[in-house]
């Protein structure tokens, strides 16, 4: 916990405002709200995920 308290504020400054994955006080619901606001402004989105690497890291298989 002590390490998290020291490291988290350092890395938080590097993240973009639209980044929601594994961040404190952010959720999938907040991400969806953010996307909806941006789409209403006319912003187009491309989402790129590496499903295989994620599942492998979590110890799962397709």
PQR file with spaces between the fields and no chain letter, atoms N, CA, C, O and H, PARSE charges and radii, in Angstrom:
ATOM       1  N    UNK     1       0.822   -1.191    0.000 -0.4000 1.5000
ATOM       2  CA   UNK     1       0.000    0.000    0.000 -0.0000 2.0000
ATOM       3  C    UNK     1       0.871    1.261    0.000  0.5500 1.7000
ATOM       4  O    UNK     1       0.550    2.244   -0.669 -0.5500 1.4000
ATOM       5  N    UNK     2       1.955    1.226    0.743 -0.4000 1.5000
ATOM       6  CA   UNK     2       2.838    2.400    0.802 -0.0000 2.0000
ATOM       7  C    UNK     2       3.450    2.690   -0.569  0.5500 1.7000
ATOM       8  O    UNK     2       3.569    3.846   -0.976 -0.5500 1.4000
ATOM       9  H    UNK     2       2.215    0.428    1.287  0.4000 1.0000
ATOM      10  N    UNK     3       3.831    1.632   -1.267 -0.4000 1.5000
ATOM      11  CA   UNK     3       4.406    1.807   -2.606 -0.0000 2.0000
ATOM      12  C    UNK     3       3.378    2.434   -3.539  0.5500 1.7000
ATOM      13  O    UNK     3       3.696    3.350   -4.297 -0.5500 1.4000
ATOM      14  H    UNK     3       3.734    0.694   -0.936  0.4000 1.0000
ATOM      15  N    UNK     4       2.146    1.939   -3.479 -0.4000 1.5000
ATOM      16  CA   UNK     4       1.067    2.482   -4.308 -0.0000 2.0000
ATOM      17  C    UNK     4       0.870    3.969   -4.023  0.5500 1.7000
ATOM      18  O    UNK     4       0.690    4.755   -4.953 -0.5500 1.4000
ATOM      19  H    UNK     4       1.888    1.195   -2.863  0.4000 1.0000
ATOM      20  N    UNK     5       0.900    4.355   -2.779 -0.4000 1.5000
ATOM      21  CA   UNK     5       0.688    5.750   -2.399 -0.0000 2.0000
ATOM      22  C    UNK     5       1.785    6.656   -2.935  0.5500 1.7000
ATOM      23  O    UNK     5       1.542    7.831   -3.209 -0.5500 1.4000
ATOM      24  H    UNK     5       1.046    3.716   -2.024  0.4000 1.0000
ATOM      25  N    UNK     6       2.987    6.121   -3.086 -0.4000 1.5000
ATOM      26  CA   UNK     6       4.106    6.917   -3.592 -0.0000 2.0000
ATOM      27  C    UNK     6       4.101    6.949   -5.118  0.5500 1.7000
ATOM      28  O    UNK     6       4.272    8.011   -5.717 -0.5500 1.4000
ATOM      29  H    UNK     6       3.185    5.167   -2.863  0.4000 1.0000
ATOM      30  N    UNK     7       3.907    5.800   -5.745 -0.4000 1.5000
ATOM      31  CA   UNK     7       4.030    5.691   -7.199 -0.0000 2.0000
ATOM      32  C    UNK     7       2.817    6.227   -7.953  0.5500 1.7000
ATOM      33  O    UNK     7       2.965    6.849   -9.005 -0.5500 1.4000
ATOM      34  H    UNK     7       3.768    4.937   -5.259  0.4000 1.0000
ATOM      35  N    UNK     8       1.631    5.991   -7.425 -0.4000 1.5000
ATOM      36  CA   UNK     8       0.410    6.361   -8.147 -0.0000 2.0000
ATOM      37  C    UNK     8       0.362    7.838   -8.559  0.5500 1.7000
ATOM      38  O    UNK     8       0.079    8.113   -9.725 -0.5500 1.4000
ATOM      39  H    UNK     8       1.511    5.486   -6.570  0.4000 1.0000
ATOM      40  N    UNK     9       0.620    8.783   -7.684 -0.4000 1.5000
ATOM      41  CA   UNK     9       0.564   10.193   -8.110 -0.0000 2.0000
ATOM      42  C    UNK     9       1.585   10.538   -9.196  0.5500 1.7000
ATOM      43  O    UNK     9       1.344   11.426  -10.014 -0.5500 1.4000
ATOM      44  H    UNK     9       0.851    8.560   -6.737  0.4000 1.0000
ATOM      45  N    UNK    10       2.701    9.853   -9.207 -0.4000 1.5000
ATOM      46  CA   UNK    10       3.731   10.106  -10.222 -0.0000 2.0000
ATOM      47  C    UNK    10       3.214    9.706  -11.595  0.5500 1.7000
ATOM      48  O    UNK    10       3.336   10.471  -12.552 -0.5500 1.4000
ATOM      49  H    UNK    10       2.897    9.131   -8.542  0.4000 1.0000
ATOM      50  N    UNK    11       2.638    8.511  -11.700 -0.4000 1.5000
ATOM      51  CA   UNK    11       2.159    8.019  -12.983 -0.0000 2.0000
ATOM      52  C    UNK    11       0.858    8.684  -13.414  0.5500 1.7000
ATOM      53  O    UNK    11       0.616    8.835  -14.612 -0.5500 1.4000
ATOM      54  H    UNK    11       2.540    7.889  -10.923  0.4000 1.0000
ATOM      55  N    UNK    12       0.029    9.078  -12.480 -0.4000 1.5000
ATOM      56  CA   UNK    12      -1.242    9.723  -12.814 -0.0000 2.0000
ATOM      57  C    UNK    12      -1.046   10.977  -13.654  0.5500 1.7000
ATOM      58  O    UNK    12      -1.880   11.281  -14.507 -0.5500 1.4000
ATOM      59  H    UNK    12       0.226    8.955  -11.507  0.4000 1.0000
ATOM      60  N    UNK    13       0.024   11.700  -13.434 -0.4000 1.5000
ATOM      61  CA   UNK    13       0.261   12.934  -14.187 -0.0000 2.0000
ATOM      62  C    UNK    13       0.538   12.662  -15.657  0.5500 1.7000
ATOM      63  O    UNK    13       0.348   13.550  -16.488 -0.5500 1.4000
ATOM      64  H    UNK    13       0.702   11.454  -12.741  0.4000 1.0000
ATOM      65  N    UNK    14       0.987   11.445  -16.004 -0.4000 1.5000
ATOM      66  CA   UNK    14       1.304   11.099  -17.393 -0.0000 2.0000
ATOM      67  C    UNK    14       0.094   10.633  -18.195  0.5500 1.7000
ATOM      68  O    UNK    14       0.132   10.654  -19.426 -0.5500 1.4000
ATOM      69  H    UNK    14       1.141   10.723  -15.329  0.4000 1.0000
ATOM      70  N    UNK    15      -0.973   10.218  -17.531 -0.4000 1.5000
ATOM      71  CA   UNK    15      -2.137    9.683  -18.234 -0.0000 2.0000
ATOM      72  C    UNK    15      -2.967   10.799  -18.859  0.5500 1.7000
ATOM      73  O    UNK    15      -3.062   11.901  -18.319 -0.5500 1.4000
ATOM      74  H    UNK    15      -1.005   10.201  -16.532  0.4000 1.0000
ATOM      75  N    UNK    16      -3.556   10.493  -19.989 -0.4000 1.5000
ATOM      76  CA   UNK    16      -4.471   11.422  -20.654 -0.0000 2.0000
ATOM      77  C    UNK    16      -5.786   11.444  -19.872  0.5500 1.7000
ATOM      78  O    UNK    16      -6.124   10.484  -19.179 -0.5500 1.4000
ATOM      79  H    UNK    16      -3.479    9.597  -20.427  0.4000 1.0000
ATOM      80  N    UNK    17      -6.514   12.541  -19.991 -0.4000 1.5000
ATOM      81  CA   UNK    17      -7.784   12.679  -19.288 -0.0000 2.0000
ATOM      82  C    UNK    17      -8.791   11.612  -19.721  0.5500 1.7000
ATOM      83  O    UNK    17      -9.640   11.204  -18.928 -0.5500 1.4000
ATOM      84  H    UNK    17      -6.239   13.320  -20.554  0.4000 1.0000
ATOM      85  N    UNK    18      -8.703   11.163  -20.960 -0.4000 1.5000
ATOM      86  CA   UNK    18      -9.632   10.156  -21.467 -0.0000 2.0000
ATOM      87  C    UNK    18      -9.260    8.732  -21.129  0.5500 1.7000
ATOM      88  O    UNK    18      -9.925    7.801  -21.583 -0.5500 1.4000
ATOM      89  H    UNK    18      -8.013   11.493  -21.604  0.4000 1.0000
ATOM      90  N    UNK    19      -8.220    8.538  -20.348 -0.4000 1.5000
ATOM      91  CA   UNK    19      -7.792    7.190  -19.963 -0.0000 2.0000
ATOM      92  C    UNK    19      -8.516    6.758  -18.684  0.5500 1.7000
ATOM      93  O    UNK    19      -8.485    7.461  -17.674 -0.5500 1.4000
ATOM      94  H    UNK    19      -7.680    9.294  -19.980  0.4000 1.0000
ATOM      95  N    UNK    20      -9.167    5.594  -18.742 -0.4000 1.5000
ATOM      96  CA   UNK    20      -9.961    5.160  -17.600 -0.0000 2.0000
ATOM      97  C    UNK    20      -9.522    3.812  -17.029  0.5500 1.7000
ATOM      98  O    UNK    20      -9.944    3.460  -15.927 -0.5500 1.4000
ATOM      99  H    UNK    20      -9.192    5.023  -19.562  0.4000 1.0000
ATOM     100  N    UNK    21      -8.705    3.058  -17.726 -0.4000 1.5000
ATOM     101  CA   UNK    21      -8.359    1.711  -17.279 -0.0000 2.0000
ATOM     102  C    UNK    21      -7.495    1.685  -16.029  0.5500 1.7000
ATOM     103  O    UNK    21      -6.417    2.278  -15.997 -0.5500 1.4000
ATOM     104  H    UNK    21      -8.362    3.344  -18.621  0.4000 1.0000
ATOM     105  N    UNK    22      -7.966    1.002  -15.012 -0.4000 1.5000
ATOM     106  CA   UNK    22      -7.220    0.765  -13.771 -0.0000 2.0000
ATOM     107  C    UNK    22      -6.723    2.053  -13.119  0.5500 1.7000
ATOM     108  O    UNK    22      -5.592    2.115  -12.637 -0.5500 1.4000
ATOM     109  H    UNK    22      -8.841    0.520  -15.037  0.4000 1.0000
ATOM     110  N    UNK    23      -7.565    3.069  -13.106 -0.4000 1.5000
ATOM     111  CA   UNK    23      -7.187    4.334  -12.496 -0.0000 2.0000
ATOM     112  C    UNK    23      -8.075    4.630  -11.308  0.5500 1.7000
ATOM     113  O    UNK    23      -9.250    4.261  -11.301 -0.5500 1.4000
ATOM     114  H    UNK    23      -8.484    3.019  -13.498  0.4000 1.0000
ATOM     115  N    UNK    24      -7.523    5.299  -10.293 -0.4000 1.5000
ATOM     116  CA   UNK    24      -8.315    5.598   -9.101 -0.0000 2.0000
ATOM     117  C    UNK    24      -9.480    6.535   -9.407  0.5500 1.7000
ATOM     118  O    UNK    24      -9.350    7.489  -10.174 -0.5500 1.4000
ATOM     119  H    UNK    24      -6.569    5.599  -10.299  0.4000 1.0000
ATOM     120  N    UNK    25     -10.608    6.241   -8.794 -0.4000 1.5000
ATOM     121  CA   UNK    25     -11.821    7.055   -8.918 -0.0000 2.0000
ATOM     122  C    UNK    25     -12.334    7.139  -10.352  0.5500 1.7000
ATOM     123  O    UNK    25     -12.979    8.120  -10.723 -0.5500 1.4000
ATOM     124  H    UNK    25     -10.714    5.466   -8.171  0.4000 1.0000
ATOM     125  N    UNK    26     -12.053    6.117  -11.159 -0.4000 1.5000
ATOM     126  CA   UNK    26     -12.562    6.057  -12.529 -0.0000 2.0000
ATOM     127  C    UNK    26     -13.184    4.689  -12.741  0.5500 1.7000
ATOM     128  O    UNK    26     -12.743    3.687  -12.178 -0.5500 1.4000
ATOM     129  H    UNK    26     -11.530    5.320  -10.857  0.4000 1.0000
ATOM     130  N    UNK    27     -14.221    4.674  -13.568 -0.4000 1.5000
ATOM     131  CA   UNK    27     -14.921    3.412  -13.788 -0.0000 2.0000
ATOM     132  C    UNK    27     -15.311    3.287  -15.252  0.5500 1.7000
ATOM     133  O    UNK    27     -15.128    4.213  -16.043 -0.5500 1.4000
ATOM     134  H    UNK    27     -14.580    5.487  -14.025  0.4000 1.0000
ATOM     135  N    UNK    28     -15.854    2.119  -15.598 -0.4000 1.5000
ATOM     136  CA   UNK    28     -16.342    1.927  -16.962 -0.0000 2.0000
ATOM     137  C    UNK    28     -17.515    2.853  -17.244  0.5500 1.7000
ATOM     138  O    UNK    28     -17.712    3.264  -18.388 -0.5500 1.4000
ATOM     139  H    UNK    28     -16.002    1.367  -14.955  0.4000 1.0000
ATOM     140  N    UNK    29     -18.289    3.186  -16.236 -0.4000 1.5000
ATOM     141  CA   UNK    29     -19.413    4.100  -16.424 -0.0000 2.0000
ATOM     142  C    UNK    29     -18.914    5.509  -16.768  0.5500 1.7000
ATOM     143  O    UNK    29     -19.486    6.181  -17.625 -0.5500 1.4000
ATOM     144  H    UNK    29     -18.129    2.853  -15.307  0.4000 1.0000
ATOM     145  N    UNK    30     -17.870    5.939  -16.112 -0.4000 1.5000
ATOM     146  CA   UNK    30     -17.271    7.240  -16.418 -0.0000 2.0000
ATOM     147  C    UNK    30     -16.692    7.261  -17.822  0.5500 1.7000
ATOM     148  O    UNK    30     -16.777    8.272  -18.519 -0.5500 1.4000
ATOM     149  H    UNK    30     -17.405    5.393  -15.415  0.4000 1.0000
ATOM     150  N    UNK    31     -16.105    6.147  -18.237 -0.4000 1.5000
ATOM     151  CA   UNK    31     -15.545    6.059  -19.588 -0.0000 2.0000
ATOM     152  C    UNK    31     -16.649    6.184  -20.634  0.5500 1.7000
ATOM     153  O    UNK    31     -16.480    6.870  -21.642 -0.5500 1.4000
ATOM     154  H    UNK    31     -16.036    5.325  -17.671  0.4000 1.0000
ATOM     155  N    UNK    32     -17.771    5.525  -20.395 -0.4000 1.5000
ATOM     156  CA   UNK    32     -18.885    5.596  -21.336 -0.0000 2.0000
ATOM     157  C    UNK    32     -19.453    7.013  -21.394  0.5500 1.7000
ATOM     158  O    UNK    32     -19.777    7.503  -22.476 -0.5500 1.4000
ATOM     159  H    UNK    32     -17.909    4.968  -19.576  0.4000 1.0000
ATOM     160  N    UNK    33     -19.575    7.670  -20.249 -0.4000 1.5000
ATOM     161  CA   UNK    33     -20.048    9.066  -20.239 -0.0000 2.0000
ATOM     162  C    UNK    33     -19.103    9.956  -21.044  0.5500 1.7000
ATOM     163  O    UNK    33     -19.542   10.803  -21.820 -0.5500 1.4000
ATOM     164  H    UNK    33     -19.311    7.272  -19.371  0.4000 1.0000
ATOM     165  N    UNK    34     -17.804    9.752  -20.848 -0.4000 1.5000
ATOM     166  CA   UNK    34     -16.794   10.539  -21.562 -0.0000 2.0000
ATOM     167  C    UNK    34     -16.924   10.323  -23.072  0.5500 1.7000
ATOM     168  O    UNK    34     -16.901   11.282  -23.843 -0.5500 1.4000
ATOM     169  H    UNK    34     -17.447    9.063  -20.217  0.4000 1.0000
ATOM     170  N    UNK    35     -17.057    9.079  -23.483 -0.4000 1.5000
ATOM     171  CA   UNK    35     -17.184    8.766  -24.907 -0.0000 2.0000
ATOM     172  C    UNK    35     -18.432    9.424  -25.485  0.5500 1.7000
ATOM     173  O    UNK    35     -18.376   10.020  -26.561 -0.5500 1.4000
ATOM     174  H    UNK    35     -17.076    8.300  -22.857  0.4000 1.0000
ATOM     175  N    UNK    36     -19.548    9.323  -24.784 -0.4000 1.5000
ATOM     176  CA   UNK    36     -20.797    9.925  -25.282 -0.0000 2.0000
ATOM     177  C    UNK    36     -20.674   11.438  -25.438  0.5500 1.7000
ATOM     178  O    UNK    36     -21.158   12.002  -26.420 -0.5500 1.4000
ATOM     179  H    UNK    36     -19.593    8.839  -23.910  0.4000 1.0000
ATOM     180  N    UNK    37     -20.028   12.097  -24.475 -0.4000 1.5000
ATOM     181  CA   UNK    37     -19.827   13.556  -24.578 -0.0000 2.0000
ATOM     182  C    UNK    37     -18.994   13.895  -25.808  0.5500 1.7000
ATOM     183  O    UNK    37     -19.319   14.823  -26.549 -0.5500 1.4000
ATOM     184  H    UNK    37     -19.635   11.639  -23.678  0.4000 1.0000
ATOM     185  N    UNK    38     -17.919   13.139  -26.020 -0.4000 1.5000
ATOM     186  CA   UNK    38     -17.030   13.420  -27.149 -0.0000 2.0000
ATOM     187  C    UNK    38     -17.706   13.139  -28.484  0.5500 1.7000
ATOM     188  O    UNK    38     -17.528   13.896  -29.438 -0.5500 1.4000
ATOM     189  H    UNK    38     -17.655   12.385  -25.418  0.4000 1.0000
ATOM     190  N    UNK    39     -18.477   12.064  -28.562 -0.4000 1.5000
ATOM     191  CA   UNK    39     -19.183   11.743  -29.806 -0.0000 2.0000
ATOM     192  C    UNK    39     -20.185   12.840  -30.150  0.5500 1.7000
ATOM     193  O    UNK    39     -20.343   13.191  -31.319 -0.5500 1.4000
ATOM     194  H    UNK    39     -18.622   11.449  -27.787  0.4000 1.0000
ATOM     195  N    UNK    40     -20.858   13.380  -29.146 -0.4000 1.5000
ATOM     196  CA   UNK    40     -21.805   14.475  -29.384 -0.0000 2.0000
ATOM     197  C    UNK    40     -21.095   15.704  -29.945  0.5500 1.7000
ATOM     198  O    UNK    40     -21.691   16.495  -30.676 -0.5500 1.4000
ATOM     199  H    UNK    40     -20.729   13.094  -28.196  0.4000 1.0000
ATOM     200  N    UNK    41     -19.810   15.858  -29.593 -0.4000 1.5000
ATOM     201  CA   UNK    41     -19.020   16.976  -30.129 -0.0000 2.0000
ATOM     202  C    UNK    41     -18.528   16.697  -31.546  0.5500 1.7000
ATOM     203  O    UNK    41     -17.998   17.588  -32.210 -0.5500 1.4000
ATOM     204  H    UNK    41     -19.326   15.215  -28.999  0.4000 1.0000
ATOM     205  N    UNK    42     -18.709   15.440  -32.015 -0.4000 1.5000
ATOM     206  CA   UNK    42     -18.267   15.084  -33.358 -0.0000 2.0000
ATOM     207  C    UNK    42     -16.929   14.377  -33.399  0.5500 1.7000
ATOM     208  O    UNK    42     -16.364   14.192  -34.477 -0.5500 1.4000
ATOM     209  H    UNK    42     -19.139   14.717  -31.475  0.4000 1.0000
ATOM     210  N    UNK    43     -16.417   13.983  -32.264 -0.4000 1.5000
ATOM     211  CA   UNK    43     -15.132   13.283  -32.213 -0.0000 2.0000
ATOM     212  C    UNK    43     -15.346   11.819  -32.594  0.5500 1.7000
ATOM     213  O    UNK    43     -16.310   11.197  -32.149 -0.5500 1.4000
ATOM     214  H    UNK    43     -16.876   14.133  -31.389  0.4000 1.0000
ATOM     215  N    UNK    44     -14.457   11.273  -33.408 -0.4000 1.5000
ATOM     216  CA   UNK    44     -14.519    9.865  -33.784 -0.0000 2.0000
ATOM     217  C    UNK    44     -13.517    9.084  -32.947  0.5500 1.7000
ATOM     218  O    UNK    44     -12.445    9.588  -32.612 -0.5500 1.4000
ATOM     219  H    UNK    44     -13.673   11.779  -33.769  0.4000 1.0000
ATOM     220  N    UNK    45     -13.871    7.863  -32.617 -0.4000 1.5000
ATOM     221  CA   UNK    45     -13.045    7.052  -31.728 -0.0000 2.0000
ATOM     222  C    UNK    45     -12.580    5.773  -32.410  0.5500 1.7000
ATOM     223  O    UNK    45     -13.312    5.158  -33.185 -0.5500 1.4000
ATOM     224  H    UNK    45     -14.741    7.453  -32.889  0.4000 1.0000
ATOM     225  N    UNK    46     -11.345    5.389  -32.102 -0.4000 1.5000
ATOM     226  CA   UNK    46     -10.814    4.092  -32.489 -0.0000 2.0000
ATOM     227  C    UNK    46     -10.303    3.454  -31.219  0.5500 1.7000
ATOM     228  O    UNK    46      -9.492    4.040  -30.501 -0.5500 1.4000
ATOM     229  H    UNK    46     -10.750    5.889  -31.473  0.4000 1.0000
ATOM     230  N    UNK    47     -10.776    2.250  -30.939 -0.4000 1.5000
ATOM     231  CA   UNK    47     -10.354    1.541  -29.741 -0.0000 2.0000
ATOM     232  C    UNK    47      -9.537    0.335  -30.175  0.5500 1.7000
ATOM     233  O    UNK    47      -9.986   -0.462  -30.998 -0.5500 1.4000
ATOM     234  H    UNK    47     -11.435    1.774  -31.521  0.4000 1.0000
ATOM     235  N    UNK    48      -8.358    0.204  -29.631 -0.4000 1.5000
ATOM     236  CA   UNK    48      -7.467   -0.887  -29.984 -0.0000 2.0000
ATOM     237  C    UNK    48      -7.107   -1.649  -28.714  0.5500 1.7000
ATOM     238  O    UNK    48      -6.504   -1.090  -27.799 -0.5500 1.4000
ATOM     239  H    UNK    48      -7.994    0.852  -28.962  0.4000 1.0000
ATOM     240  N    UNK    49      -7.476   -2.916  -28.662 -0.4000 1.5000
ATOM     241  CA   UNK    49      -7.122   -3.726  -27.502 -0.0000 2.0000
ATOM     242  C    UNK    49      -6.447   -5.009  -27.968  0.5500 1.7000
ATOM     243  O    UNK    49      -6.735   -5.523  -29.048 -0.5500 1.4000
ATOM     244  H    UNK    49      -7.967   -3.370  -29.406  0.4000 1.0000
ATOM     245  N    UNK    50      -5.567   -5.502  -27.157 -0.4000 1.5000
ATOM     246  CA   UNK    50      -4.887   -6.759  -27.441 -0.0000 2.0000
ATOM     247  C    UNK    50      -5.512   -7.818  -26.543  0.5500 1.7000
ATOM     248  O    UNK    50      -5.001   -8.112  -25.462 -0.5500 1.4000
ATOM     249  H    UNK    50      -5.333   -5.085  -26.279  0.4000 1.0000
ATOM     250  N    UNK    51      -6.617   -8.383  -27.000 -0.4000 1.5000
ATOM     251  CA   UNK    51      -7.379   -9.349  -26.210 -0.0000 2.0000
ATOM     252  C    UNK    51      -6.540  -10.569  -25.835  0.5500 1.7000
ATOM     253  O    UNK    51      -6.590  -11.031  -24.696 -0.5500 1.4000
ATOM     254  H    UNK    51      -7.032   -8.144  -27.878  0.4000 1.0000
ATOM     255  N    UNK    52      -5.783  -11.083  -26.777 -0.4000 1.5000
ATOM     256  CA   UNK    52      -4.998  -12.288  -26.516 -0.0000 2.0000
ATOM     257  C    UNK    52      -3.980  -12.057  -25.408  0.5500 1.7000
ATOM     258  O    UNK    52      -3.851  -12.876  -24.499 -0.5500 1.4000
ATOM     259  H    UNK    52      -5.743  -10.708  -27.703  0.4000 1.0000
ATOM     260  N    UNK    53      -3.262  -10.948  -25.481 -0.4000 1.5000
ATOM     261  CA   UNK    53      -2.255  -10.653  -24.456 -0.0000 2.0000
ATOM     262  C    UNK    53      -2.911  -10.419  -23.104  0.5500 1.7000
ATOM     263  O    UNK    53      -2.372  -10.826  -22.075 -0.5500 1.4000
ATOM     264  H    UNK    53      -3.367  -10.282  -26.220  0.4000 1.0000
ATOM     265  N    UNK    54      -4.058   -9.771  -23.096 -0.4000 1.5000
ATOM     266  CA   UNK    54      -4.766   -9.514  -21.841 -0.0000 2.0000
ATOM     267  C    UNK    54      -5.209  -10.811  -21.202  0.5500 1.7000
ATOM     268  O    UNK    54      -5.002  -11.023  -20.007 -0.5500 1.4000
ATOM     269  H    UNK    54      -4.496   -9.440  -23.932  0.4000 1.0000
ATOM     270  N    UNK    55      -5.821  -11.685  -21.997 -0.4000 1.5000
ATOM     271  CA   UNK    55      -6.297  -12.962  -21.458 -0.0000 2.0000
ATOM     272  C    UNK    55      -5.142  -13.841  -21.008  0.5500 1.7000
ATOM     273  O    UNK    55      -5.252  -14.553  -20.010 -0.5500 1.4000
ATOM     274  H    UNK    55      -5.989  -11.512  -22.967  0.4000 1.0000
ATOM     275  N    UNK    56      -4.038  -13.795  -21.739 -0.4000 1.5000
ATOM     276  CA   UNK    56      -2.862  -14.580  -21.344 -0.0000 2.0000
ATOM     277  C    UNK    56      -2.327  -14.081  -20.005  0.5500 1.7000
ATOM     278  O    UNK    56      -1.972  -14.878  -19.136 -0.5500 1.4000
ATOM     279  H    UNK    56      -3.948  -13.216  -22.550  0.4000 1.0000
ATOM     280  N    UNK    57      -2.270  -12.771  -19.843 -0.4000 1.5000
ATOM     281  CA   UNK    57      -1.793  -12.179  -18.598 -0.0000 2.0000
ATOM     282  C    UNK    57      -2.689  -12.580  -17.437  0.5500 1.7000
ATOM     283  O    UNK    57      -2.207  -12.808  -16.328 -0.5500 1.4000
ATOM     284  H    UNK    57      -2.558  -12.124  -20.548  0.4000 1.0000
ATOM     285  N    UNK    58      -3.983  -12.666  -17.685 -0.4000 1.5000
ATOM     286  CA   UNK    58      -4.937  -13.026  -16.639 -0.0000 2.0000
ATOM     287  C    UNK    58      -5.023  -14.547  -16.431  0.5500 1.7000
ATOM     288  O    UNK    58      -5.736  -15.017  -15.544 -0.5500 1.4000
ATOM     289  H    UNK    58      -4.375  -12.480  -18.586  0.4000 1.0000
ATOM     290  N    UNK    59      -4.295  -15.305  -17.253 -0.4000 1.5000
ATOM     291  CA   UNK    59      -4.293  -16.765  -17.125 -0.0000 2.0000
ATOM     292  C    UNK    59      -5.508  -17.413  -17.750  0.5500 1.7000
ATOM     293  O    UNK    59      -5.919  -18.493  -17.326 -0.5500 1.4000
ATOM     294  H    UNK    59      -3.716  -14.923  -17.974  0.4000 1.0000
ATOM     295  N    UNK    60      -6.094  -16.771  -18.758 -0.4000 1.5000
ATOM     296  CA   UNK    60      -7.278  -17.299  -19.428 -0.0000 2.0000
ATOM     297  C    UNK    60      -6.942  -17.627  -20.881  0.5500 1.7000
ATOM     298  O    UNK    60      -5.911  -17.220  -21.416 -0.5500 1.4000
ATOM     299  H    UNK    60      -5.760  -15.894  -19.104  0.4000 1.0000
ATOM     300  N    UNK    61      -7.834  -18.361  -21.482 -0.4000 1.5000
ATOM     301  CA   UNK    61      -7.686  -18.666  -22.903 -0.0000 2.0000
ATOM     302  C    UNK    61      -8.973  -18.340  -23.624  0.5500 1.7000
ATOM     303  O    UNK    61     -10.050  -18.321  -23.028 -0.5500 1.4000
ATOM     304  H    UNK    61      -8.672  -18.691  -21.048  0.4000 1.0000
ATOM     305  N    UNK    62      -8.849  -18.077  -24.943 -0.4000 1.5000
ATOM     306  CA   UNK    62     -10.038  -17.744  -25.750 -0.0000 2.0000
ATOM     307  C    UNK    62     -10.960  -18.918  -25.825  0.5500 1.7000
ATOM     308  O    UNK    62     -12.013  -18.836  -26.458 -0.5500 1.4000
ATOM     309  H    UNK    62      -7.974  -18.092  -25.428  0.4000 1.0000
